[in-house]
Amino acid sequence: CKLKHFRRVATRFDKLARNFLAAVLLASARLWLRAYESTT
């Protein structure tokens, strides 16, 4: 659900699946790093 806060992922801006997957991975990494920083 938190991935939908990223406009590029929520609107499926990219036409190619590999570009969409890359955007999802980058957004996931940002979310994970934000959560990791808050616990340390």
C-alpha positions as CSV (number, residue, x, y, z in Angstrom):
1,C,0.0,0.0,0.0
2,K,2.9,2.4,0.7
3,L,4.2,1.9,-2.8
4,K,1.1,3.7,-4.1
5,H,2.4,6.9,-2.6
6,F,5.0,6.9,-5.4
7,R,3.2,8.5,-8.4
8,R,5.3,6.6,-11.0
9,V,4.3,3.3,-9.5
10,A,0.6,4.1,-8.8
11,T,-0.1,5.4,-12.3
12,R,2.0,2.8,-14.1
13,F,3.8,5.6,-16.0
14,D,6.2,3.2,-17.7
15,K,5.1,1.2,-20.7
16,L,7.8,-1.5,-20.4
17,A,7.6,-4.1,-17.7
18,R,11.3,-3.8,-16.9
19,N,11.1,-0.1,-16.3
20,F,8.1,-0.5,-14.1
21,L,9.8,-3.2,-12.1
22,A,12.9,-1.0,-11.7
23,A,10.6,1.8,-10.4
24,V,9.0,-0.6,-7.9
25,L,12.4,-1.8,-6.8
26,L,13.7,1.7,-6.2
27,A,10.6,2.7,-4.3
28,S,10.8,-0.4,-2.2
29,A,14.5,0.3,-1.4
30,R,13.6,3.9,-0.4
31,L,10.8,2.6,1.9
32,W,13.1,-0.1,3.4
33,L,15.9,2.4,4.0
34,R,13.6,4.8,5.7
35,A,12.2,2.1,8.0
36,Y,15.8,0.8,8.7
37,E,17.0,4.3,9.6
38,S,14.1,4.9,12.0
39,T,14.9,1.7,13.9
40,T,18.6,2.4,14.4
